[in-house]
Amino acid sequence: MVELPMFVASPICCPNRASILTGRYQHNHLTLNNSLSGGCNSIEWQRTHEKRTFGTILKNQKNYRTFYAGKYLNEYGAESAGGPSHVPSGWDWWAGLLDKTEDYLTDVIAGMAVDFIRSYDNSTQPFLMVLAPPAPHAPFTPAVRHNDKFRDIKAKRTPNFNSFTQLDKHWLVRMHPSPLPNEILTKLDFIYRRRWETLLSIDDLVEKIHQTLKLENFLNDTFIIFTSDNGYHIDLFPKKHSACTRS
């Protein structure tokens, strides 16, 4: 196992996904926020940067067979940006996330990926799969089989957890209430548990893909890369603010 340093180009979903797709920083791909007007899946993005993603490079220059399933840019599917009929450049198999399904989405993505691998019968052509489940993004809904798996787990309490804010710190950590009241701590623990439970379906997905690659004799020639569009942020402020995530 090789451990690599991790960093994030931007703490906002769509700009960082644009960076992952293009290998460019925000000031170069010009996706500024999660809205169409901010460059997130805009017509201009589709006309320019979408044609220069790692998917298009591997497909057009290296003859890869390509597959994408799950969350793309946040505004994907917007009618003013081509609607769901728009298939981004570079992808042979495309299943971009539009809305919720009756089935558990992470499991749906895993099933599609398994089908793609099993249908692949060209040993001379390499393939690329991008699997982008929203989990553990809000609303932190685990698969039924994983409900309450971590019912007794609480958010990590470090020595500085919920201590009185020092006045010389950054404005964000000076925001009240300080220390946090019990009702917010209870909510924090709930979100922490549910995110862990939601991630169990990701573990299942990884296991299925690994097993399928092994059964189809692709495992020794496949790189498995784990990414995230950014970290996690939660606002625990009074009434006018609500919990939010970036995952």
Buried (B, 14 or more C-beta within 10 A) or exposed (E): EEEEEEEBBBEBBBBBBBBBBBEBEBEEBBBBBBBBEBBBBBEBBBEEBBBBBBBBBBBEEEEBBBBBBBBBBBBBBBEEBBEEEBBBEBBBBBBBBEEEEEEBBBBBBBBBBBEBBEEBEEEEEBBBBBBBBBBBBBEBBBBEEBEEBBEEEEBEEEEEEBEEBEEEEEEEEEBEEEEBEEEBBEBBEBBBBBBBBBBBBBEBBBEBBEEBBEEBEBBEEBEEEEEEBBEBEBEBBEEEEEBEBBB
